Amino acid sequence: MAATMRVTHIGNHDFHWGSRTYVMGIVNVTPDSFSGDGVTDLEMAVAQAREMEQDGADLIDVGGESTRPETWAGPGLSLEDELGRVIPVVTRVAAAVAVPVSIDTYKAGVANRAVAAGATLVNDVWGLRRDPQMAAAVAEAGVPVVLMHNKPGGGYRDLIGEIAQSLRESVELARAAGVADDRIIVDPGIGFGKTREENLEIIRRLPELRRLGFPILIGPSRKSFIGKTLDLPAGERLEGTAAAVALSIAGGADIVRVHDVKAMVRVARMADAIRQA
């Protein structure tokens, strides 16, 4: 694998890995978001993105399809429906904020249209494996990509080893299509086909994934492993998210993807100060 890429250009911004933790704010344009924060009104979505930027978000991630586990077995949201949800939002948000806008999709058709509308990062929860055209679409667009590990069936014998190997395979798919190493970010996939204990283990052993040599994004925000640990619904998982974010940063996370931007920016700044002291 490559040595860690120290700088990635996303839109008009340079992300200097290792200098600090970057915060990605989540704008869910879906009526069935697991976290209960989904918005279906265009003006509300744009206002949410603006507020996240004001609160310190370094990126805004727009997604139009729920990633609830029960949705994985089906055909998923149609291309037309997803485009109808996300393209107006990406277009408006990209014009309204100065920070880069990411499109959270596994469909090449959505990625292409979103980049044309102003997105400068593709966040693929299937690591280029769901849509065989996705790797080529990302390469042709010339934007960075987040490759997330996803194994809906679960059942691990070597949790970190299997996640690392799967991410290596996604990296090779990206490379084979022409995506440069300095445009690749990896994500271990907290909450995707993992048990509560496995999610906790990923955060505890996150330093081992640094050996892949790529910046790491992690998304523990409001996830069910926090709810199961604290016996709390999604709307009451702020403190649990804060603990997961802080320990992820201590373990080497470069980007944290969160719903509660203002609070998590403060957590990240404090964690960075301790780590760098």
QUIVEN-V471670 format. One record per helix or strand of 3 or more residues. SS is the DSSP state (H for helix, E for strand). FROM is the first residue (numbers start at 0). LEN is the number of residues. If there is no record, write none. Layout:
BEGIN
SS FROM LEN
SS FROM LEN
END
This chain:
BEGIN
E 6 4
E 12 5
E 21 7
H 41 13
E 58 5
H 68 3
H 78 18
E 99 5
H 107 10
E 120 4
H 133 8
E 143 5
H 158 19
H 180 3
E 183 4
H 195 9
H 205 7
E 214 4
H 223 7
H 233 3
H 237 13
E 254 4
H 260 16
END
